Amino acid sequence: MSDARRRAEVAEYAQRLHARGWVANHDGNVTVREGDGRFAATPTATSKAAVGAEDVITVDDSGAKITGRGKPFSEIGLHLTVYRARPDVHAVIHAHPPTATGFAVAGVSLSEPMIAEAVVSLGNGIPTVPPSAPGPAACQTLAPFCAGHDAVLLGGHGVLALGADLEQAYLRLELVEHLAKIALVARQLGGIRPVAPAVIPSLLEARRKAGLGIAAPEAPTAPKLVVACAPAPPGSDVQVYDPKRVNSKDLATIIREELESALKR
């Protein structure tokens, strides 16, 4: 693909972000790897609705501008952190889709795998990168999350999505917002019932065969469900039975398993 075509695509996807309501004011940024340590990027202080191909700038692998009339955005370091960690990534999009960003600023996790198709597309879940000061500290905090994830929530900030090209990064961003909307409704209806841990390996294998991203981390271990008179303490590896979320058949199974365990002691 020519550099001119890449710049046109950067402008196109920047405009899409604004059209979807995922950015406001000068929020959000889009970059594409051009090769030879060069990256096409949206300029700072510009509404994404107004970005044209002629506005897209080129920066080097330190974030310094090479060509273009605008200036690099302040969060360029986050994009470069991803590119250094992931040679397979050729596009990065950062935006503030309202529902997913609501989870990020509330400190509410989207890390539970809740829909099988999403596990194939994104892996086990969407981790939240802890909040940190802008600049080098934010890049250092992000770095450990790059290797095993194709989309992350930025704590108190928004969403960062990666892809082999802009379309894939954009669709991953779209999926994160979609999952956040589902999670919000599920919480209102009693809570999320995550995908069964036994199913996760086959979904990750399907993801691998489809060539989607890189190997995801191991599937999280589901907490053991128990019957108790008080809530489980923070950080516990057990989940207390909630009659609003677990049916009577499941309750009978839980009690039987606890009795069997006690009799074996």
C-alpha positions in Angstrom: 0.0 0.0 0.0 1.3 3.5 -0.9 1.9 6.1 1.8 -0.8 8.2 0.2 -3.3 5.4 0.6 -2.3 4.9 4.2 -2.8 8.5 5.0 -6.2 8.4 3.4 -7.2 5.4 5.5 -6.0 7.1 8.7 -8.2 10.1 7.9 -11.1 7.8 7.0 -11.0 5.9 10.3 -10.5 9.1 12.3 -13.7 10.4 10.8 -15.5 7.1 11.6 -14.6 7.5 15.3 -16.3 10.9 15.4 -19.3 9.7 13.4 -19.8 6.8 15.9 -19.6 9.2 18.9 -16.5 7.6 20.2 -14.5 10.8 20.4 -15.3 14.4 21.1 -13.4 17.7 21.0 -9.8 16.7 20.1 -10.1 13.2 21.7 -8.7 10.1 20.2 -5.8 9.2 17.8 -5.0 6.9 14.9 -1.7 5.6 13.7 -0.4 3.2 11.1 3.0 1.6 10.7 4.6 2.7 7.4 7.8 0.8 7.7 11.5 1.8 8.2 10.6 3.3 11.6 8.0 5.6 10.2 4.3 5.9 11.3 1.4 7.9 9.9 -0.6 9.6 12.6 -3.5 12.0 13.2 -2.3 15.4 14.3 -3.0 16.9 17.7 -5.5 19.6 18.4 -7.8 18.6 15.5 -11.3 17.2 15.6 -11.3 13.8 14.1 -14.3 14.8 12.0 -12.1 17.4 10.3 -9.0 15.2 9.6 -8.2 14.8 5.9 -5.5 12.9 4.2 -3.5 16.1 3.8 -3.6 16.6 7.6 -2.0 13.3 8.5 1.6 13.6 9.7 4.5 11.2 9.7 6.6 10.5 12.8 9.7 8.5 13.5 10.0 5.7 16.1 10.8 8.3 18.8 7.6 10.3 18.1 9.4 13.2 16.4 7.6 14.6 13.3 9.1 13.9 9.9 6.5 15.4 7.6 3.2 17.2 7.8 1.9 20.6 8.9 0.4 19.5 12.2 2.1 18.4 15.5 2.3 14.9 17.0 -0.3 14.1 19.7 0.9 13.8 23.3 -0.1 10.1 23.6 2.1 9.0 20.7 4.3 7.1 23.2 1.5 4.7 23.9 1.2 3.8 20.2 5.0 3.4 19.9 5.1 1.2 23.0 2.6 -1.2 21.2 4.6 -1.1 18.0 7.8 -2.0 19.8 6.3 -4.9 21.6 4.2 -6.2 18.7 5.8 -6.5 15.3 2.6 -8.1 14.0 0.6 -4.9 14.8 0.4 -2.3 12.0 -2.4 -0.1 13.3 -3.4 1.3 16.7 -6.5 3.3 17.6 -7.3 5.1 20.8 -10.7 6.4 21.5 -13.3 7.1 24.2 -16.4 5.0 23.3 -18.8 6.1 26.1 -19.8 2.7 27.6 -16.4 1.1 27.6 -14.8 4.3 28.9 -17.4 4.4 31.6 -16.1 1.0 32.8 -12.5 2.3 32.6 -13.2 5.4 34.6 -15.3 3.5 37.2 -12.5 1.0 37.6 -14.9 -1.8 36.7 -13.3 -4.8 34.9 -14.3 -6.2 31.5 -11.8 -9.1 32.0 -14.4 -11.9 32.4 -14.9 -13.8 29.1 -18.6 -13.4 28.7 -19.4 -14.4 25.0 -17.8 -17.2 23.1 -17.4 -15.3 19.9 -15.6 -12.5 21.7 -13.1 -14.9 23.1 -12.2 -16.0 19.6 -11.9 -12.3 18.5 -10.2 -10.8 21.5 -9.0 -13.6 23.8 -9.9 -14.3 27.4 -11.0 -10.9 28.2 -10.2 -7.2 28.1 -7.8 -6.2 30.8 -7.6 -2.7 32.4 -4.3 -1.0 32.4 -3.9 0.8 35.8 -4.1 4.6 35.6 -0.8 6.5 35.5 0.6 9.9 34.8 0.8 10.8 31.1 4.2 10.3 29.4 6.8 7.7 30.1 5.0 6.4 33.2 1.9 5.6 31.1 4.0 3.8 28.5 5.8 1.7 31.2 2.4 0.7 32.7 1.0 -0.3 29.3 4.0 -2.3 28.1 3.3 -5.5 30.0 -0.2 -5.7 28.6 0.9 -5.5 24.9 2.2 -9.0 24.4 -1.0 -10.9 25.2 -3.9 -8.6 24.3 -5.3 -6.9 21.3 -7.5 -4.4 23.1 -7.3 -2.9 26.6 -9.1 -0.5 28.8 -6.9 2.4 29.9 -7.8 3.0 33.5 -9.6 6.4 33.9 -9.0 7.1 30.2 -10.5 5.1 27.4 -9.8 2.1 25.0 -6.7 1.2 23.0 -7.2 -1.3 20.2 -4.5 -3.0 18.0 -4.7 -4.7 14.6 -2.9 -6.0 11.6 -4.5 -3.1 9.8 -6.9 -0.3 10.5 -10.0 -2.2 9.8 -9.1 -4.9 12.3 -8.1 -2.4 15.0 -11.4 -0.5 14.4 -13.5 -3.7 14.6 -11.8 -4.6 17.8 -12.6 -1.2 19.3 -16.2 -1.6 18.1 -16.4 -5.1 19.8 -15.0 -3.7 23.1 -17.8 -1.1 23.2 -20.4 -3.7 22.2 -19.2 -6.0 25.1 -19.3 -3.1 27.5 -22.9 -2.4 26.6 -23.8 -6.1 27.1 -21.9 -6.2 30.4 -23.7 -3.1 31.7 -27.1 -4.7 30.9 -26.0 -8.0 32.4 -25.0 -6.3 35.7 -28.5 -4.6 35.8 -30.1 -8.1 35.4 -28.1 -9.7 38.2 -24.6 -10.1 36.9 -22.4 -11.7 34.2 -22.3 -15.4 33.9 -18.8 -15.9 32.3 -18.1 -18.5 29.6 -17.4 -21.8 31.3 -13.6 -22.3 31.8 -13.8 -25.8 30.2 -14.8 -24.2 26.9 -12.1 -21.5 26.8 -9.2 -23.7 25.5 -11.2 -24.7 22.4 -12.2 -21.1 21.7 -8.5 -20.0 22.0 -7.5 -22.8 19.7 -10.1 -21.5 17.2 -8.6 -18.0 17.6 -5.1 -19.4 16.9 -6.3 -21.3 13.8 -8.0 -18.1 12.5 -4.7 -16.2 12.9 -6.4 -13.6 15.2 -3.8 -11.9 17.3 -1.1 -13.8 19.1 -1.3 -16.4 21.8 -3.5 -15.2 24.6 -2.8 -15.8 28.3 -4.1 -19.0 29.9 -7.8 -19.0 30.7 -8.7 -17.6 34.1 -9.7 -20.1 36.8 -13.3 -19.7 37.8 -13.9 -19.1 41.5 -15.4 -22.0 43.5 -19.0 -21.5 44.3 -19.9 -22.1 48.0 -22.8 -21.6 50.4 -22.0 -19.1 53.2 -23.7 -16.6 55.5 -21.4 -13.7 54.6 -19.9 -12.4 51.4 -16.5 -13.7 50.3 -13.6 -11.4 51.4 -11.9 -9.3 48.7 -9.3 -11.3 46.7 -10.9 -14.6 47.7 -10.8 -17.5 45.3 -14.4 -18.5 46.2 -17.8 -17.0 45.2 -20.7 -17.1 47.7 -24.0 -18.6 46.4 -26.5 -15.9 45.3 -30.1 -17.2 44.9 -30.8 -14.5 42.4 -28.1 -15.8 40.1 -27.9 -19.6 40.7 -30.9 -21.9 40.3 -32.0 -24.5 42.9 -30.5 -27.4 40.9 -27.1 -25.7 41.1 -27.6 -25.1 44.8 -28.2 -28.8 45.4 -25.0 -29.6 43.5 -23.0 -27.1 45.5 -24.3 -28.5 48.8 -23.6 -32.1 47.7 -20.0 -31.2 46.7 -19.4 -29.5 50.0 -20.7 -32.5 52.0 -18.6 -34.9 49.9 -15.6 -32.8 50.5 -16.2 -32.6 54.2 -16.7 -36.4 54.5 -13.4 -37.1 52.8 -11.5 -35.0 55.4 
